[in-house]
Amino acid sequence: MDRMTNDIKEHTASQLSRIHVPEDISACDQVVCLPNKKYENLYKIKASGCHIVIVEGFCILNYKPLADLCDLKYYLTLNYEECFKRRMKRVYEPPDCPGYFEKCAWPEHLKQASEVKQTVQNVKYFNEDTVNIVDKILSDIVDII
């Protein structure tokens, strides 16, 4: 985790982050024409010159030095059934032993999530029922730039 934290600090300092804005955004008589709010937010982010680093992982926010680097924090969860279904589609080498999800992976997820809820401030939580997650996150980014 220390190495990841240092890598993020280095990457942020070097300002090598880039955001991709789809090609179908065009300028019309000095006014930017955007097909929807998502593209409008992408355009605003790109125009701001703001560099964005996305850090992903289920225990990222449990490591304070790394969580402290984050201006925005999100915790995405799935219910047990959906999480189990997705895990069963993955291929691990070596493969999970029988009962690993029920005895190890799921309890660890619950432990990590509980710790984040108790110790980390300003986290937005999304679950499998949350709609337009990307739009909400893009809007949050626009709000802070």
N, C-alpha and C positions, 0 to 999 in steps of 0.2 A: 504494500500500500504506500510506503514511503516513496518507492521508486515511481509509482504512478502519479503521486502528488507532485514530485519533482518534474516529471515529464510534462505534466499539464502546465506547471509554472513556466517551464522553458518554452513550450509551444505557444502559450499565451504571450509571452514576452517577445517571441520572434514574429508574431502577427502573421502566421502563415495560414490561418483558418480561412476558409472560403465558404460561401453559400451559393448554391445553384438556383438561379431564377429561370424558370422555363422560357423557352424561345418564343412562345406565343404572346409574350408581353410586348406591346409595341407603343411607340409614341405617336400621338395624333395631334398635330397643331399645338405643340408644347404641353399638351395634357396627356398624362399617361392613362391609357385605356387598359383596364384589367378585367379579366373575365369573372373573378369572384374575390371575396374578402381574403382568402388564403393568399392569392397572388398579390393582392394589394399589400398585405403585411410582408410578404417576401420582398417586394419591391422596396418598401420602407426600410427594411432591415439592410438590404444591400446598399441603398442610397445613403444610409447613415454612416457607412464605413465601419460599422461595428463588427468585431470578429467574435465568432461563436465557437465554443468548444462544448461538445455534448459528451458527457461521461455516463456510461451505462453499466449497471450491475446491481445485484440485489443487496449487496452490503456496502455500497459506496457511501451512503449517508451515515453509516454506523462508525465511520472513521473520521473523527472530528477535523483533523487537518485538511482532509479532502472535502468534507462537507462545507468547511469555512470558505473554500475557494468558489463555491457555487452562489451565484446571484439569484438563481431560481432553482427550486428543488421540487421534484415530483416523485411520487411513489406510486407505481402502477401495480395493482394486485389482480389476481384471478381467484375465483372460488376453487375449492378443492377439486371438484369434478373436472372443470375446464383445465386446471393446471395439470392434473393427472393425465388427462387425455392428450395434452400437448407433449408432456414428457414421454409418453409411450411412443410417440411418433419420432422422437429423436433417436439417433444412433450414437451410442457411447462405446469407446474402446478403452478399457474393457467395459462390457455391458454392466448395467446395474444388477446387483444381486437381487433375488426375489425379496420384496418387502422394503427395499431401500427407500422408495418414495414415502411410504407410510411411516416408516420408523425414523428416517433421517431427514430427507429433503423437506417434506412438509412441516415437521416440527421446527426445523431450523428457520424456514421462511417465517413462520408465526413468531418465533423468538426475535428475529431481526426486525420485523415489522413493528412489534411491540416496543422494542428498544428505540426505534426511530420516533414513534409516536410520543414516547416519554421524554426523549432527550434532545430532539432536533426541532428547532423553531422554523416557522414559515414554510412548511412542506404542504404541497397540494396533493391530495390523494385522488387517484382515479381507479375505477374498477372496471370489470368487463361490461358493465351497463353504461358507462360514461360514453357519451356521443361527442364527436368532433374534438377529440383530444388534441390533435395536431393544430386545429384552428385556435383552441384555447391557449396552447403553449405559444404559438406565433403571436397572438394578441398580447400575451404577457411580455414577450420580448419587446414588442413595439412600445409597450407602456414604459419600459425602463430605459429605452435608448433616447 
